[in-house]
């Protein structure tokens, strides 16, 4: 069949991959959820950002050898399947996809709220606000889906332009506001003690995670080594830029006046220092951060994962393995994911934005941590079982095995902090329900994979 000859387009060079890595960092976490973290950790949130950022850099770099060894649109599915086992291969990639779909709900609500706030600042008071936030969220999701259908080069070019504006805006904010930092705003450094600071760890992880999305772009990369390089340099870029910006924001807004969810900490800071015009620039940056997550995160990654599953012989509908004949994109998968994200936006709006937003955000952290653990296991297995191949790769993980070990410790601390914060914020009952649901989700995904994997999977050649 002619459709079987269509392949993904190798259109992504270093800078477009870099834009995916930087832009896929969950930007609404940086601009929206960070206020919640600062309310808990106080000024020590800056230290939390630094430590979590370093652990994320080590973690992302740990995946570099795998992507150079076997570039694929399925990300960890292929590596975990070959090195750990069939049942866990698709589990690792599907959990990552579930994370992005869930983020489509939380980030979709965020971009709707950012757009509504921006229009209000311009004098357009759209009521009822909840309805307009929902409509705006669905509208942006639809546009981003259409761009992805039109081609990976179209979506990536748009992503690159957005990331340039995002990084430029945040750097300009940090440079302009840093001279106004008041030392008094950094006292007390830990107003809620070590427990309050530790509880903010998952907030920082949610803010920084997402760079590993670029793993799913390796089959569309012109050179897979660029993906490994991007894992390093995109991580360094966003950790440095966002930590600098947080330092400036915390230093200009007293801890007791930080809004948890209603307004971005950076917008509050910019408004206090330079007024509403500068604050609107930060509102635009917050919108851009959410847009880049949706464009090349939610709408980009899960469709590639589903395409890989269909192509690899899993028992999913055959149309999931089809590409658009002209644009060479998994267009049906893109619209499927769009529909799921829209449903989550509607559900989040009906259930109450604030609590649903945080629980969705933390569920994303959970499923991605499990996916990362499986991918790290594959990375260690690759070094032990494929030593000669690893030695011959044109790119190697630096400081092995320290690098993946630091990443693993970071994952463990994040999960501990996540459940501690849920207990502090919502009580033991909500925490236990969240834990049971989260573990059950992993179990159900693995059971689903056992049902859809090939009946007699061929032994993998390593």
C-alpha positions as CSV (number, residue, x, y, z in Angstrom):
1,X,0.0,0.0,0.0
2,X,1.2,3.5,-0.8
3,X,0.5,4.7,2.7
4,X,3.0,2.2,4.1
5,X,5.8,3.9,2.2
6,X,5.2,7.2,3.9
7,X,7.7,7.9,6.7
8,X,8.2,10.6,9.3
9,X,10.0,13.6,7.9
10,X,13.6,14.1,9.0
11,X,13.3,17.9,9.3
12,X,14.6,18.7,12.8
13,X,18.1,20.2,13.2
14,X,19.7,21.2,16.5
15,X,17.9,24.5,17.0
16,X,14.5,23.2,16.4
17,X,15.2,20.3,18.7
18,X,16.5,22.8,21.2
19,X,13.2,24.7,21.0
20,X,11.3,21.5,21.7
21,X,13.5,20.7,24.7
22,X,13.3,24.2,26.2
23,X,9.6,24.9,25.2
24,X,8.4,21.5,26.4
25,X,9.4,22.3,30.0
26,X,6.1,22.6,31.6
27,X,5.8,26.4,31.5
28,X,2.6,26.8,33.4
29,X,4.4,25.2,36.3
30,X,7.0,27.9,36.1
31,X,4.5,30.7,35.9
32,X,1.5,29.4,37.8
33,X,2.4,26.6,40.2
34,X,5.6,28.4,41.4
35,X,3.6,30.7,43.5
36,X,2.3,27.7,45.4
37,X,5.8,26.5,45.9
38,X,7.0,29.9,47.2
39,X,4.1,30.0,49.6
40,X,5.3,26.8,51.1
41,X,9.1,27.1,50.9
42,X,9.4,30.9,51.1
43,X,12.7,32.3,49.7
44,X,14.3,28.9,49.9
45,X,12.3,28.0,46.8
46,X,15.3,29.4,44.9
47,X,17.6,26.8,46.5
48,X,15.0,24.1,45.7
49,X,15.0,25.3,42.1
50,X,18.8,25.0,41.9
51,X,18.9,21.5,43.5
52,X,16.0,20.1,41.5
53,X,17.4,21.7,38.3
54,X,20.7,20.0,38.8
55,X,19.1,16.6,39.3
56,X,17.0,17.2,36.2
57,X,20.1,18.0,34.1
58,X,21.8,14.8,35.3
59,X,18.6,12.8,34.6
60,X,18.1,14.1,31.1
61,X,21.8,13.6,30.1
62,X,21.5,10.0,31.3
63,X,19.2,9.2,28.3
64,X,21.6,10.5,25.7
65,X,23.2,7.2,24.8
66,X,19.9,5.4,24.3
67,X,18.6,8.0,21.8
68,X,21.9,7.8,19.8
69,X,21.9,4.0,19.9
70,X,18.3,3.6,18.6
71,X,16.5,6.8,17.4
72,X,12.8,6.2,17.4
73,X,9.5,8.1,17.6
74,X,8.5,5.8,20.4
75,X,11.1,7.1,22.9
76,X,11.7,4.7,25.8
77,X,9.3,2.1,24.4
78,X,11.9,0.6,22.1
79,X,14.8,0.8,24.6
80,X,12.9,-0.6,27.5
81,X,11.3,-3.3,25.4
82,X,14.7,-4.4,24.1
83,X,16.6,-4.1,27.4
84,X,14.0,-4.7,30.1
85,X,11.0,-6.5,28.6
86,X,8.0,-6.3,26.4
87,X,5.5,-5.6,29.2
88,X,7.5,-2.6,30.4
89,X,8.4,-1.1,27.1
90,X,5.1,0.3,26.0
91,X,4.3,1.0,29.7
92,X,7.1,3.5,29.9
93,X,6.1,5.4,26.8
94,X,2.4,5.3,27.4
95,X,2.9,6.7,31.0
96,X,4.8,9.5,29.4
97,X,2.0,10.1,26.9
98,X,-0.6,10.0,29.7
99,X,1.4,12.7,31.4
100,X,1.4,15.0,28.4
101,X,-2.4,14.4,27.9
102,X,-3.0,15.2,31.6
103,X,-0.8,18.3,31.1
104,X,-3.0,19.2,28.2
105,X,-5.9,19.6,30.6
106,X,-3.9,21.6,33.2
107,X,-1.9,23.6,30.7
108,X,-5.0,24.1,28.6
109,X,-6.8,25.7,31.6
110,X,-3.7,27.8,32.2
111,X,-3.4,29.2,28.7
112,X,-7.1,29.9,28.7
113,X,-6.7,31.8,32.0
114,X,-3.6,33.7,30.7
115,X,-5.5,34.8,27.6
116,X,-8.5,35.9,29.5
117,X,-6.3,37.9,32.0
118,X,-4.5,39.5,29.1
119,X,-7.8,40.6,27.5
120,X,-9.1,41.9,30.8
121,X,-5.9,44.1,31.1
122,X,-6.7,45.4,27.6
123,X,-10.2,46.4,28.7
124,X,-12.2,43.4,27.4
125,X,-14.1,42.1,30.4
126,X,-15.5,38.8,29.1
127,X,-18.1,37.2,31.3
128,X,-18.7,34.6,32.6
129,X,-15.0,34.2,33.0
130,X,-15.1,30.4,33.5
131,X,-16.8,29.9,30.1
132,X,-14.5,32.2,28.3
133,X,-11.4,30.5,29.8
134,X,-12.7,27.2,28.6
135,X,-13.5,28.5,25.1
136,X,-10.1,30.1,24.8
137,X,-8.4,27.0,25.9
138,X,-10.2,24.8,23.3
139,X,-9.4,27.4,20.6
140,X,-5.7,27.3,21.3
141,X,-5.6,23.5,21.5
142,X,-7.3,23.4,18.1
143,X,-4.8,25.8,16.5
144,X,-1.9,23.8,17.8
145,X,-3.3,20.6,16.6
146,X,-3.8,22.0,13.1
147,X,-0.1,23.3,13.1
148,X,1.1,19.8,14.0
149,X,-1.0,18.2,11.3
150,X,0.5,20.5,8.7
151,X,4.0,19.1,9.4
152,X,6.7,18.7,12.0
153,X,8.6,21.5,10.3
154,X,5.7,23.9,10.5
155,X,5.1,23.1,14.2
156,X,8.8,23.2,15.1
157,X,9.4,26.5,13.3
158,X,6.5,28.0,15.3
159,X,7.9,26.5,18.4
160,X,11.3,28.1,17.8
161,X,9.8,31.6,17.3
162,X,7.8,31.2,20.5
163,X,10.8,30.0,22.5
164,X,12.9,32.9,21.3
165,X,10.3,35.3,22.6
166,X,9.8,33.3,25.9
167,X,13.5,33.1,26.7
168,X,14.1,36.7,25.7
169,X,11.2,37.9,27.8
170,X,12.3,36.0,30.9
171,X,15.9,37.1,30.6
172,X,14.8,40.7,30.1
173,X,12.6,40.5,33.2
174,X,15.3,39.0,35.3
175,X,17.9,41.6,34.2
176,X,15.5,44.5,34.7
177,X,14.2,43.4,38.1
178,X,17.4,42.0,39.8
179,X,18.7,45.5,40.7
180,X,15.4,46.0,42.7
181,X,15.8,42.8,44.8
182,X,15.6,43.6,48.6
183,X,17.5,41.4,51.0
184,X,14.7,41.8,53.5
185,X,12.4,39.7,51.3
186,X,14.8,36.8,51.7
187,X,14.3,36.7,55.5
188,X,13.2,34.3,56.9
189,X,14.8,32.0,54.3
190,X,12.6,29.0,55.4
191,X,9.5,30.4,57.0
192,X,7.8,27.0,57.2
193,X,11.0,25.1,58.1
194,X,12.7,22.3,56.2
195,X,9.3,20.5,55.7
196,X,7.9,23.5,53.8
197,X,10.9,23.6,51.6
198,X,10.9,19.9,50.9
199,X,7.2,20.0,50.0
200,X,8.0,22.4,47.2
201,X,10.3,19.9,45.4
202,X,7.5,18.4,43.2
203,X,6.5,22.0,42.2
204,X,10.1,22.5,41.0
205,X,10.1,19.2,39.2
206,X,6.8,20.0,37.5
207,X,8.3,23.4,36.4
208,X,11.5,21.8,34.9
209,X,10.3,18.5,33.5
210,X,9.5,18.1,29.9
211,X,12.8,18.2,28.2
212,X,12.8,14.4,27.7
213,X,10.0,15.0,25.2
214,X,12.7,15.5,22.6
215,X,13.5,11.8,22.9
216,X,10.4,11.1,20.8
217,X,11.6,13.5,18.1
218,X,14.8,11.5,17.4
219,X,13.3,9.7,14.4
220,X,12.5,13.1,12.8
221,X,16.0,14.5,13.7
222,X,18.5,15.0,11.0
223,X,21.2,13.7,13.4
224,X,20.3,11.8,16.5
225,X,23.4,13.1,18.3
226,X,21.8,16.5,18.2
227,X,19.0,15.1,20.5
228,X,21.6,14.0,23.1
229,X,23.2,17.4,22.9
230,X,19.8,19.1,23.3
231,X,19.1,17.1,26.4
232,X,22.1,18.7,28.0
233,X,22.0,22.3,26.6
234,X,18.2,22.8,26.8
235,X,18.3,21.7,30.5
236,X,21.1,24.0,31.3
237,X,19.3,26.9,29.5
238,X,15.9,26.6,31.2
239,X,17.4,25.8,34.7
240,X,19.6,28.9,34.5
241,X,17.1,31.3,33.1
242,X,14.1,30.3,35.3
243,X,16.2,30.2,38.5
244,X,17.5,33.7,37.8
245,X,14.0,34.9,37.2
246,X,12.8,33.2,40.4
247,X,15.6,34.9,42.4
248,X,14.4,38.3,41.1
249,X,10.7,37.6,41.8
250,X,11.2,36.3,45.3
251,X,13.4,39.3,46.0
252,X,10.7,41.8,45.0
253,X,7.6,40.3,46.5
254,X,7.4,39.7,50.2
255,X,6.6,36.1,51.1
256,X,3.3,36.9,52.8
257,X,2.0,38.6,49.7
258,X,2.6,35.8,47.2
259,X,-0.5,34.6,45.4
260,X,-0.7,30.8,45.2
261,X,-2.7,30.4,41.9
262,X,-4.6,33.6,41.1
263,X,-1.7,35.5,39.6
264,X,1.8,34.6,38.4
265,X,4.5,35.5,40.9
266,X,6.5,37.0,38.0
267,X,3.5,39.2,36.9
268,X,3.1,40.4,40.5
269,X,6.8,41.3,40.7
270,X,6.9,43.0,37.3
271,X,3.8,45.1,38.2
272,X,5.3,46.2,41.5
273,X,8.6,47.2,40.0
274,X,7.6,48.7,36.6
275,X,3.8,48.8,36.4
276,X,1.1,47.1,34.4
277,X,2.7,47.5,31.0
278,X,5.7,45.4,32.0
279,X,3.4,43.0,33.8
280,X,1.6,42.4,30.6
281,X,4.9,41.4,29.0
282,X,5.2,38.7,31.6
283,X,1.6,37.7,31.0
284,X,2.6,37.2,27.4
285,X,5.6,35.2,28.4
286,X,3.4,33.0,30.6
287,X,1.0,32.4,27.7
288,X,4.0,31.5,25.5
289,X,5.3,29.0,28.0
290,X,2.0,27.3,28.1
291,X,1.7,27.5,24.3
292,X,5.1,25.8,23.7
293,X,4.1,23.0,26.1
294,X,0.9,22.3,24.2
295,X,2.3,22.8,20.7
296,X,5.3,20.4,21.0
297,X,4.4,18.6,24.1
298,X,0.8,17.5,24.5
299,X,-0.1,17.7,20.8
300,X,3.3,16.4,19.5
301,X,4.5,13.5,21.7
302,X,1.6,11.2,22.3
303,X,0.7,10.9,18.6
304,X,4.3,9.8,17.9
305,X,4.1,7.2,20.7
306,X,0.8,5.7,19.3
307,X,2.3,5.7,15.8
308,X,5.3,3.7,17.0
309,X,3.1,1.2,18.9
310,X,1.0,0.5,15.7
311,X,4.2,0.2,13.6
312,X,5.8,-2.2,16.2
313,X,3.0,-4.7,16.0
314,X,1.0,-3.9,19.1
315,X,-2.7,-4.5,19.0
316,X,-3.8,-1.0,18.5
317,X,-6.0,0.3,15.6
318,X,-4.1,0.1,12.4
319,X,-5.0,3.7,11.5
320,X,-2.7,4.8,14.4
321,X,0.2,3.8,12.2
322,X,-0.8,5.8,9.3
323,X,0.7,9.2,8.3
324,X,-0.7,12.0,6.2
325,X,0.5,11.4,2.7
326,X,1.4,15.0,2.1
327,X,2.5,16.3,5.6
328,X,3.9,13.0,6.9
329,X,2.4,13.4,10.3
330,X,0.3,11.0,12.4
331,X,-2.7,13.2,11.8
332,X,-5.4,10.9,13.2
333,X,-3.5,10.5,16.4
334,X,-3.1,14.2,16.7
335,X,-6.8,14.8,16.6
336,X,-7.4,11.9,19.0
337,X,-5.1,13.5,21.5
338,X,-6.7,16.9,20.9
339,X,-10.1,15.4,21.8
340,X,-8.7,13.9,25.0
341,X,-7.1,17.2,26.0
342,X,-10.4,19.1,25.4
343,X,-12.3,16.6,27.5
344,X,-9.9,17.2,30.4
345,X,-10.2,21.0,30.0
346,X,-14.0,20.7,30.3
347,X,-13.7,18.3,33.2
348,X,-11.3,20.6,35.0
349,X,-13.5,23.6,34.5
350,X,-16.6,21.7,35.9
351,X,-14.8,20.2,38.9
352,X,-13.0,23.4,40.0
353,X,-9.9,24.8,38.5
354,X,-7.5,25.1,41.5
355,X,-7.6,21.7,43.1
356,X,-8.0,19.8,39.8
357,X,-5.1,21.8,38.4
358,X,-2.8,20.8,41.2
359,X,-3.8,17.2,41.3
360,X,-3.4,16.9,37.5
361,X,0.0,18.5,37.8
362,X,1.1,16.1,40.5
363,X,-0.2,13.1,38.5
364,X,1.9,14.2,35.6
365,X,4.9,14.2,37.9
366,X,4.1,10.7,39.1
367,X,3.7,9.0,35.8
368,X,6.8,10.7,34.3
369,X,8.8,9.7,37.3
370,X,7.8,6.0,36.7
371,X,8.6,6.4,33.0
372,X,12.0,7.9,33.9
373,X,12.8,5.0,36.3
374,X,12.1,2.5,33.6
375,X,14.2,4.4,31.1
376,X,17.1,4.7,33.6
377,X,16.9,0.9,34.1
378,X,17.3,0.5,30.3
379,X,20.2,2.9,30.3
380,X,22.0,0.8,33.0
381,X,21.1,-2.4,31.1
382,X,22.5,-0.9,27.9
383,X,25.9,-0.2,29.5
384,X,26.1,-3.7,31.0
385,X,24.7,-5.8,28.1
386,X,25.9,-3.7,25.1
387,X,29.3,-2.5,26.3
388,X,30.9,-2.7,22.9
389,X,28.1,-0.8,21.2
390,X,28.1,1.8,24.0
391,X,31.9,2.3,23.6
392,X,31.5,2.9,19.8
393,X,28.7,5.5,20.1
394,X,29.6,9.0,19.0
395,X,28.1,10.5,22.1
396,X,28.5,9.2,25.7
397,X,26.9,10.0,29.0
398,X,29.5,12.0,31.0
399,X,30.6,10.9,34.5
400,X,29.0,7.5,34.3
401,X,27.6,6.0,36.5
402,X,27.4,9.1,38.8
403,X,25.1,10.9,36.3
404,X,22.2,8.4,36.3
405,X,22.6,7.8,40.0
406,X,22.1,11.5,40.8
407,X,19.1,11.4,38.5
408,X,17.7,8.4,40.3
409,X,18.1,10.0,43.7
410,X,16.3,13.1,42.4
411,X,13.4,10.9,41.3
412,X,13.2,9.3,44.7
413,X,13.2,12.5,46.6
414,X,10.6,14.0,44.3
415,X,8.2,11.2,45.0
416,X,8.7,11.4,48.7
417,X,8.1,15.2,48.7
418,X,5.1,14.8,46.4
419,X,3.1,12.7,48.9
420,X,4.3,14.8,51.8
421,X,3.0,17.9,50.2
422,X,-0.4,16.3,49.3
423,X,-0.7,15.3,53.0
424,X,0.1,18.8,54.2
425,X,-2.2,20.4,51.7
426,X,-5.3,18.1,51.5
427,X,-4.9,15.6,54.3
428,X,-4.3,11.9,54.6
429,X,-7.5,10.8,52.9
430,X,-6.8,12.7,49.7
431,X,-3.2,11.5,49.8
432,X,-4.2,7.9,50.1
433,X,-6.7,8.1,47.3
434,X,-4.2,9.8,45.1
435,X,-1.6,7.1,45.9
436,X,-4.0,4.3,45.2
437,X,-5.2,5.8,42.0
438,X,-1.6,6.5,40.8
439,X,-0.4,3.0,41.5
440,X,-3.5,1.5,40.0
441,X,-2.9,3.6,36.9
442,X,0.6,2.1,36.4
443,X,-0.8,-1.4,37.0
444,X,-3.7,-0.9,34.5
445,X,-1.4,0.5,31.9
446,X,0.9,-2.5,32.3
447,X,-2.0,-4.9,32.1
448,X,-3.2,-3.1,29.0
449,X,0.2,-3.6,27.4
450,X,0.1,-7.3,28.1
451,X,-3.2,-7.4,26.2
452,X,-2.0,-5.4,23.1
453,X,1.5,-6.7,22.7
454,X,2.1,-9.2,19.9
455,X,0.9,-12.7,20.9
456,X,4.3,-14.2,20.2
457,X,6.7,-11.3,20.4
458,X,10.0,-12.1,18.6
459,X,13.1,-12.2,20.8
460,X,14.8,-8.8,20.6
461,X,18.2,-8.5,19.1
462,X,20.4,-6.3,21.1
